[in-house]
Amino acid sequence: SNMIILPLAQILKVADLARLPVLALPLAFSLGAVLSALLLFFSLPKEVKVGVSSELVSAISETLIASAVMVFVVALSLRFFNDYLVLDTAINVFLHGLFSGLCGILAWFITLKILKNKELEEIMSKAN
């Protein structure tokens, strides 16, 4: 367990935390989600008798691009709000995450709009 946790802690720059094994839960959850997505992706053509289409590849690539932009914006927002919120109270930690998360969601949405994502346009047309 430490063979995985210690390198991960160094990459995430949290090696000085007292309870490093707590990192195992989000790591296991993330790896499980990725594995589930891959299994679903590769078993889907067998179930619906349809191959991987260009529409599917396009939707996945647009979502990955928007997600990468979102991660970048959240990372920048966390650094930006770090200068204005002292993380010594629960409310400040909450606001720090909330504002950074909202900035990331907005960036994700704008990126999908710029890419003219078909799925987002469908959702937006049904919302109106």
N, C-alpha and C positions, 0 to 999 in steps of 0.2 A: 504494500500500500504506500509506504514512504517513497518507493522508487518512482511512483507516478506523481504523488503529491508534492514532493520537494522541488522537482524541476518545474512543475506547473506554478508553484508558489513563487519561484524565482522569475518566471516569465511574467506573471501578473504583478510582480513587485509587492508581494504580501508575505514574504518569507519570515518576517518578524512577528506575525500573528501567533498567538498562543495556541489556538485551536485549528491547526491546518487541516485535520481530517474533515472539518465541516465543508471544505471545498469539494469533497468527493460526491456529495449529493447533487450539486448543480452540474458537475462534470458527468456523472452517470446519467442524469436526466437529458443533458444535451446530446450525449453519445447515443442514448436510446432513441431520441427523436430523429437524429440523422439516420440511424439504422432503420427505423420504421419507415421513414420517407424513401430510402433507397429500396427497401423490400416492396413497398407499395408501387414505386415507379417501375420496377422490373417485373412485377407480377400483373400490373394493370393490363398490358397487351394480351396476356393469356385469358383474362376474364372478359374483356370487352371485345376481343378479336379485332383490335385496331392497333396499328403500329404507332410509333412515336411520330407525331405529325410536326410540321413546321410551326403550327400554331402553338403547340405545347412547348416546344423549344423556345419560341419567341416569348411566351408568357413567363416561363421560368427565368430566361435571361433578363427580361425587364424587371422582374421581381428581385433578382439577385443584384442588379445594378442599383435599384432603388434602395435595397437593404444596405448595400455597401456605403451609399451616400448617407443614409440614416446613421449608421455606426460612426462615420466620420464626423457628422454634425453633433451627435450626442457626445462624442469624446471632446470636441471643441467646446461645447456648451458646458460640460462638466468643469473644464478648466476655467472658462469665463466666469461662471457663477461661483466658483471657488473663491474668487476675489471679493465677492459681495456677501456670501453667506458663511458664517463661522459654523462649522459642523460640530457644535458642542451641545446642541439640543435636538430632540427628536423632530420638532417642527422644521428646523433648518435642514436637517438631513432629508426629510420628506419633501420640502420645497426644492431643494437641490435636485433631487431625482425627478420631481414633477416637471420643473421648468426644462430640464435637459431632455426628458422624455418627450415633452410636447414639441420642443424644437426639432427633435429627431422625427417625430410623426409628421410634422409639417413638411420637413425636407423630403421624406419618403413620398408623401402625397404629391408634392410639387414635381418631384422627379418622375413619378408615374404619369402625371398630366403632361409633362414635356415629352415623354416617350409615347404619348397617345395610347396608353395601355387600354386594350379592349375591355378587359374585365372591370377596370375602374370606371370606364365610361358607361358600361352596363349598369353598374351599381348606382352611379350618379343619376342616370336617366330614370331609374326606377324610384329613386328617392324624391325626385321632383314631381 
